[in-house]
Amino acid sequence: MPELRWKAVVFDLDGTLIDTIPLIVASHRHAVQTVLGRDFSDDVLRSGIGRPLIDQMRVFDEPRAQELFDSYRVWNHANTARLLGRFDGVDEVLVRLAAAGAAIGVATSKSRDAVDLAFSIQPPVVPFQAIVTMEDSALHKPHPEPVLMAIAKLGAEPADAVYVGDAPYDIEAAVAAGCSAVGVTWGVATAEVLAAAGADAVARTPAELATILLGDG
């Protein structure tokens, strides 16, 4: 029987549990082309993933951030069902964690309606005992508040919890929260970037993630 290394496991959503990165990049591209008549490289469009959407838009164009936000949201929601992807092996990690008795939660910068939409298309394979979205906290990643809220909702302390994410903002939030931090490389950041942000461990595959979270059992 695998042994839990942390009683509470909190996950980022985009790029960690569900493959939304192509959808996000395409939505960004639609917004900047439609509102600004410009285009940016994929690297620029991906650079803010993990932070609240409006903050990402302020980087592209501060005065027109709200227009960009609105354009993104309309296109993103209209194309979610077509472009939402899965990461092979991630569901199996969740099932194994649940079977081992882990308290499992999500802390995301995504808005509640976008989370609901994604979950209506790809229903979670296990029940999440805590879901913290953009609307739930006053401060957002890399600030630790969303991570701490999720850990508290799971009835755990930071010392007994781990946050798993694909962006440096996720790792920075975990470090600031005082919990363990595990990076995954199938989202937006490389192992080197995640390690530099302070990750205690980095998984390159879901199988590696299972080993980190559960050992080899």
C-alpha positions as CSV (number, residue, x, y, z in Angstrom):
1,M,0.0,0.0,0.0
2,P,1.5,3.3,-1.0
3,E,2.3,5.7,1.9
4,L,1.2,9.3,1.7
5,R,4.1,11.8,2.1
6,W,1.7,14.6,2.7
7,K,-1.9,14.3,4.1
8,A,-3.1,17.2,1.9
9,V,-2.3,17.6,-1.8
10,V,-3.3,20.8,-3.5
11,F,-3.0,21.2,-7.3
12,D,-2.9,24.0,-9.7
13,L,-5.4,23.5,-12.5
14,D,-4.2,24.9,-15.9
15,G,-1.2,23.1,-17.2
16,T,-1.1,20.7,-14.2
17,L,-4.4,18.8,-14.0
18,I,-5.9,19.7,-17.3
19,D,-4.3,20.7,-20.6
20,T,-5.6,24.2,-21.2
21,I,-2.3,25.7,-22.4
22,P,-3.1,25.5,-26.2
23,L,-6.6,27.0,-25.4
24,I,-5.1,29.8,-23.3
25,V,-2.4,30.7,-25.9
26,A,-5.0,30.7,-28.7
27,S,-7.3,32.9,-26.5
28,H,-4.6,35.3,-25.8
29,R,-3.7,35.5,-29.5
30,H,-7.3,36.2,-30.5
31,A,-7.5,39.0,-27.9
32,V,-4.3,40.8,-28.8
33,Q,-5.0,40.5,-32.5
34,T,-8.7,41.6,-32.2
35,V,-8.1,44.5,-29.7
36,L,-4.6,45.6,-30.4
37,G,-4.1,44.5,-34.0
38,R,-0.9,42.9,-32.9
39,D,0.6,39.5,-32.2
40,F,3.1,38.2,-29.7
41,S,5.2,35.0,-29.6
42,D,3.9,32.0,-27.8
43,D,6.6,32.5,-25.1
44,V,5.2,36.0,-24.4
45,L,1.6,34.8,-24.5
46,R,2.5,31.9,-22.1
47,S,4.6,34.0,-19.7
48,G,1.9,35.0,-17.3
49,I,-0.1,31.8,-17.1
50,G,-0.7,31.0,-13.5
51,R,-1.6,34.6,-12.6
52,P,-5.1,36.2,-12.7
53,L,-6.2,36.8,-16.3
54,I,-6.6,40.6,-15.9
55,D,-3.0,40.8,-14.6
56,Q,-1.8,39.0,-17.7
57,M,-3.7,41.5,-19.9
58,R,-2.2,44.5,-18.1
59,V,1.2,43.2,-19.2
60,F,0.1,43.2,-22.8
61,D,-1.5,46.7,-22.7
62,E,-2.4,48.4,-19.4
63,P,-4.9,50.9,-20.7
64,R,-6.8,48.3,-22.8
65,A,-6.5,45.4,-20.3
66,Q,-10.3,45.2,-19.7
67,E,-11.0,45.1,-23.5
68,L,-8.4,42.3,-23.8
69,F,-9.9,40.5,-20.8
70,D,-13.4,40.6,-22.3
71,S,-12.3,39.5,-25.8
72,Y,-10.3,36.7,-24.3
73,R,-13.2,35.4,-22.1
74,V,-15.7,35.4,-24.9
75,W,-13.5,33.5,-27.3
76,N,-12.1,31.2,-24.6
77,H,-15.5,30.0,-23.4
78,A,-16.8,29.5,-26.9
79,N,-13.8,27.3,-27.8
80,T,-13.2,25.4,-24.5
81,A,-15.0,22.3,-25.5
82,R,-13.0,22.2,-28.8
83,L,-9.6,22.8,-27.4
84,L,-9.5,21.5,-23.9
85,G,-7.1,18.6,-23.6
86,R,-6.0,15.9,-21.1
87,F,-2.7,14.9,-19.8
88,D,-2.3,11.1,-20.0
89,G,-1.6,9.6,-16.6
90,V,-2.7,12.5,-14.4
91,D,-6.1,11.0,-13.6
92,E,-4.4,7.9,-12.4
93,V,-2.3,9.9,-10.0
94,L,-5.5,11.4,-8.5
95,V,-7.1,8.0,-8.2
96,R,-4.1,6.6,-6.4
97,L,-4.0,9.6,-4.0
98,A,-7.6,9.3,-3.2
99,A,-7.2,5.6,-2.6
100,A,-4.4,6.3,-0.2
101,G,-6.6,8.6,1.8
102,A,-5.2,12.0,0.7
103,A,-7.2,15.2,1.1
104,I,-7.1,16.6,-2.4
105,G,-7.8,20.2,-3.4
106,V,-7.3,22.8,-6.2
107,A,-6.0,26.3,-5.9
108,T,-6.2,28.2,-9.2
109,S,-6.1,31.7,-10.6
110,K,-8.9,30.7,-13.0
111,S,-12.4,32.2,-12.5
112,R,-15.1,30.1,-11.0
113,D,-17.2,30.0,-14.1
114,A,-14.3,28.9,-16.2
115,V,-13.5,26.2,-13.7
116,D,-17.1,25.0,-13.8
117,L,-17.0,25.0,-17.6
118,A,-13.8,23.0,-17.8
119,F,-15.2,20.5,-15.2
120,S,-18.4,20.1,-17.1
121,I,-16.4,19.0,-20.1
122,Q,-13.9,17.0,-18.2
123,P,-15.4,15.9,-14.9
124,P,-12.8,15.2,-12.2
125,V,-12.1,11.5,-11.6
126,V,-12.1,12.1,-7.9
127,P,-14.0,14.6,-5.7
128,F,-12.0,17.7,-4.8
129,Q,-12.5,18.5,-1.1
130,A,-11.5,22.1,-1.7
131,I,-11.6,24.3,-4.8
132,V,-10.2,27.9,-4.4
133,T,-10.7,30.1,-7.5
134,M,-9.8,33.6,-8.4
135,E,-12.9,35.0,-6.7
136,D,-12.2,33.3,-3.4
137,S,-9.1,35.2,-2.3
138,A,-8.1,38.9,-2.1
139,L,-4.6,38.1,-3.2
140,H,-3.4,35.8,-5.8
141,K,-0.3,33.6,-6.8
142,P,2.6,34.1,-6.3
143,H,1.1,35.4,-3.0
144,P,0.4,32.3,-0.8
145,E,-3.2,33.2,0.2
146,P,-5.0,30.9,-2.3
147,V,-2.7,27.9,-1.4
148,L,-3.2,28.6,2.3
149,M,-7.0,28.8,1.9
150,A,-7.1,25.4,0.1
151,I,-4.9,23.8,2.8
152,A,-7.1,25.2,5.5
153,K,-10.3,23.9,3.7
154,L,-8.7,20.5,3.6
155,G,-8.2,20.6,7.4
156,A,-4.5,20.5,7.2
157,E,-1.5,22.6,8.2
158,P,1.1,23.8,5.7
159,A,3.7,21.5,7.2
160,D,1.5,18.5,6.2
161,A,0.7,19.8,2.7
162,V,2.2,20.0,-0.8
163,Y,1.2,22.2,-3.7
164,V,1.8,20.9,-7.2
165,G,2.0,23.3,-10.2
166,D,3.5,23.9,-13.6
167,A,4.5,27.6,-13.3
168,P,7.0,29.4,-11.2
169,Y,4.2,31.4,-9.6
170,D,2.8,28.2,-8.2
171,I,6.2,27.2,-6.7
172,E,6.7,30.7,-5.3
173,A,3.2,30.6,-3.7
174,A,3.9,27.2,-2.1
175,V,7.3,28.4,-0.7
176,A,5.6,31.5,0.7
177,A,2.8,29.4,2.2
178,G,5.3,27.2,4.1
179,C,4.2,24.0,2.4
180,S,6.2,21.7,0.2
181,A,6.4,22.6,-3.5
182,V,6.4,20.1,-6.4
183,G,6.8,21.3,-10.0
184,V,5.6,19.5,-13.2
185,T,7.0,20.0,-16.6
186,W,4.0,19.2,-18.8
187,G,2.6,22.7,-18.5
188,V,4.4,26.0,-19.1
189,A,7.8,25.9,-17.3
190,T,10.9,23.8,-17.6
191,A,12.4,21.8,-14.8
192,E,15.2,24.4,-14.5
193,V,12.7,27.3,-14.0
194,L,10.7,25.4,-11.5
195,A,13.8,24.4,-9.5
196,A,15.0,28.0,-9.6
197,A,11.7,29.1,-8.1
198,G,12.2,26.8,-5.2
199,A,10.6,23.5,-6.0
200,D,11.5,20.7,-3.6
201,A,11.0,18.2,-6.4
202,V,10.2,18.3,-10.1
203,A,8.2,15.6,-12.0
204,R,8.7,15.2,-15.7
205,T,5.9,12.6,-16.1
206,P,2.8,11.7,-14.1
207,A,4.5,8.5,-13.1
208,E,7.3,10.5,-11.5
209,L,4.7,12.7,-9.8
210,A,3.1,9.6,-8.3
211,T,6.5,8.4,-7.0
212,I,7.1,11.8,-5.4
213,L,3.7,12.0,-3.7
214,L,3.2,8.3,-2.9
215,G,6.6,6.6,-3.1
216,D,7.0,3.4,-5.1
217,G,4.2,1.4,-3.5
